[in-house]
Amino acid sequence: MNRFLERLNNGDILVADGATGTNLQKMGLKGKFVPEDLVLDQPEILLKLEMEFVEAGSDIILTCTFGGTQLRMKESKYADKADEVNKRAVELARKAASARRDVLVAGSIGPTGQLMKPYGPLLPDEAKASFAGQAKALADGGVDLLVIETMFALDEATAAFEGARSVTDLPIVVSFSYDRGVRTMMGVKPTDVIKKYKELGAVVVGANCGTTLENMEKVVQEYAAAEPGFPIWAKPNAGLPRMEGTTSIYDVTPEQMGDSALRNIASGARIVGGCCGSTPEHVAGIANAVKSRK
């Protein structure tokens, strides 16, 4: 059996990792950068961050491939090497995961950065093909599962799911970003998300990024009320940032992240972690809370 499905079937509560972009900024990267370029240019910095998440207690780490579709990599200097970037990112994550037994590697698949017709230029078949290409590269690279994350529109998330499913039978997590409290920027509701992707065959549905810890807890509760017992993924930001000059400061503490994770688990979350602003220390706070719960 697939290792991720085995852990789910065993009833395990799993700790995911934290943020990529905000941590890379803290590690010294300045200005505008394409994280996927680092896979080939500075793999050591990505490996260091991923190993810190493993050491902090992550049971699942995500590949640095959020923008790894062919469509989104048009902005990268490695636009013609999308498959290589995705496979190399898996290799890096696998190396980090090997530092501790049973750590799983999830292939991160984010939005294309374009709106689908009629709101934007992106055609459904074009989106599906791009997502399929990335999913195949991640699967060939050896991930344990795929995470379609930070979605805000049903049409694009469905294109991603159908594209991925057309090339691999790996378990798929679908995670939306609710940046309007308990609605996405396109007005999508948690109830609609969990019903649709459970029916399509996702093994876990959830949320990442968004706004406050409190709003994430409301999203998890709405998911659980709509489909009691269905596994939920919850990776909130470390609160809303405040600006000090050009630096984003996240004030939520590791202990607060851990307490919120426990409330989400009580509501039905099976995988808990952090998104923007979440450091390895925040992940350790979550892992400690999970391991010490009664």
N, C-alpha and C positions, 0 to 999 in steps of 0.2 A: 504493500500500500504506500501511496505517497506520504512522505514524512509529515507534511503539514496536516493532511487529512487525518493521519494517525493521532497527532496531538489533539486535534479538535475532537475526534471520536472518543479520546480518553478523558475528555472533560477538562483539559488543561487550560489555565489562564496564561496567556502569552504576553510578554512585554516586547513591544516593538522599539524602534530606535527613535532618535530625535530629529532635529532639523539638519539640512545640508547647507543651504545658502547662508543663513545667518551665522552658522559656526565657521564656515570658510572665511567670512568677513572678519570674525574674531581672531582667526588664525593668521590674519595679515593680508588677505587679498583685498585690493582696493578697486574702486571704480566699477565700471560695468564689465562683467566677465560671464562667459558661457560655461557653466559647471561641467558640461559634457566634454569640453575641450581639455579639461584637466585630466581626464581619463588617459589621454595620450601624452599631454604635456607635463603634468605634475602628478603622476599616480601616487607618489609617496605621501602627498598631503591628504588625498582621499583615503588611502589605506590607514593612515594615522587616525583620522576621524572615525572611520568604521571600527577600528580596533578599540578605540576609546568607548564606543557604544557597547561593544561586546563585553569589555571589562566592566562597564557600568551595570550590566545585567540584561542586555537585550537578548531576547530569544529569536527575534527576527530583525535582520538588517536589510534595508532597501538599497538597490543598486543606484549609482549616480546616473540615472537615465531618464529622469523626469521629462526632459526635453529631447528625448532620443528618437522621436519619429522622423522620418525623412522630411516631412513637411516642416517641422520646427527646426531641424538642423540646417535649413537653408541659411539661417543666421550664423552658422558655425563655419570656421575655416576648414572643418572636416566634413563638409556637406556631402562629399562623395564617399565617405567612409562610415556611414551610419551603422552598418552591420558590425564593422570592426570595433567601433566605439562601444556598442551595446555588449558584445561578447567580452571585450576587455574589461568592461565595468563589472560583469559577472565574475570574471577571474579575480579581480581585486577584492570583491565582497567575499568570495569563497575563501580567499587567503585570510582575510580578517576573521571570518567565521570559524576557521579551523583552530583558532586560539582557545576555543571552549567547546566542549562536546554538545552536539545536538542544536547548534545555532542554525537557523534556517535563513536562506537568502531569497528575498522577494524581488522580482523584476518590476521596477517602477515605470509606469506608463502614464504620462500626464497629458493635458490637452495640447492641441496643435497650435494654439494661439490665434486661431481664426474662428469666426462664427460660421455656422452652417447656413446654407440658403434656407429661407429667403432673407435672413438677417445679415448674411455676409457672403463671401465668394466661394466658400468651401462646399463642394459637391459630396453627397453621401458616399458614393463609390470611391471617390478620391481619398476621403478620410478613412474608410474601411481598409483600403489597400495599404495605406501608410501605417495604420495600427497593426495590420497583419504582418507587415514586414518587420516591425520592431518586435512584436511578440515572438515571431519565429527565431529571430536572432537571440533573444533572451532565453527562450526555451532551449535552443541549440547550445547556448553557453552553459546551461545547467542549473537554472533557478529552480527552486522548490515550488514556487507559486508566482502568480502575476497579480499586481495591485494596480488597478486603474484608478488613479487618485486625482483629487482636487478638481473634480468635474462639477459643472454648474448647469449643464443643459442635457436633457434626456437624449436628444438626437445624437450628440457627439459621443456621449457615454455608451450608447447603444452601438454606434459604429465601432467604437473601441472594443466592446465586448464581442460583437459578431466577428470582427476582424481577427481578434485573438483566438476565438473558438474555432475559426476556420483552419487554423494552422497547428493547434496544440490542444491536448486534453488536460493540461495542467489546471489545478484549481485556480479560480479567479475571485479576487476580492474587488468589489466596486465601492469606491469612497467618494462622496460628494463634499463640496465646500459650501457651508452655509454662512455667507458673509453678510446676510441681512437678518441676523438673529437666528431664526429657525426656517429661513427660506434662502434659496440661492439667488444670485443676481438676476436669474431668469424666472424667479418666482416658483421654483420647484420645491415641493414639500417632501419631508422625510417619508411620509406614508406612501407617496407615489413611488419613491425610489426603491424602498424595500420590497414592495409588492411586485414591481416590474422586474427587478433583477433576481429576486428569488425565483420567479416564474421562468426567467431565461436560463437559470442554472448557476448563478453565482453561489459560492459556498459561504460567503460572508459579505455583508453589506455594512457600510459605515460612513464615517465623516472624518475629515481632517481639515486643518487650518481653521478658517472661520473667524470668530471674534473672541468672546470670553469663555472661561471655563464653565460658567453658569449656563451660557447658551448651548455649549456642547452637551451638557448634561440634559438639557431639555430636548435636544435632537435625539439623543440616545433613548430617552424615555418615549418619544414619539415613535421611533423605530420599534421599540419593544412592545408598545401597545398595539401597533399595527400587525405585528407578526411575532406573538409570544414564543420565546424559546429559540428563535432564529439567531445564529451567531452575529455579533455586532463588533465592528472595528472602530475604535475611538482614539484619534490622535489630535488633540487640541493644541492651539498655540499656547505659549506661556503667557497668556493674557494679551491685552492690547498694548502695543508699544507706545512709548513716549519718546520724543526726539530731544537729544542733547547735541546741538549743532547738526551734523550730518549723520549722527549715530543713533540707531534705534535701540532703546533700552527697554527690556522686558522685566517687570518687577515681580512677577509670580515666582515664588520660591519652590525649591524641590519638594519641600514638605507639602505645600499647597497642591502641587501637581499630583503627588502621591495620594492625598486625601480625595481629590477629585476623581482620580482613577478608581479608587475604591467605590465611590458612589456610582460611577459608570458600570463597574462590575456588578454591583448590587442591582442595577437596572437591566442588565443583560449583556454587557460588553464581555467579549472573550479575548480580545486583543486590545491592549492599551499602550499608548506611547505619547510622543509629543511631536508637534510640527514647529512652525516658525518660533524662534527664540528659545527652543528647548535644547539645552546643552547636555553633555554626558552627565553632569551633576543632576539635572532634572530627571534624566532616565534612571539614575541611581535612586533618586527619591521615589520614583514610581516602582522600581523593582523591589526596593526595601519594603514599601507598603504592601505590595502583592505577596511577598514571601512571609510577611508577619501577620497577614490577615487571619482571622479565626474561621 
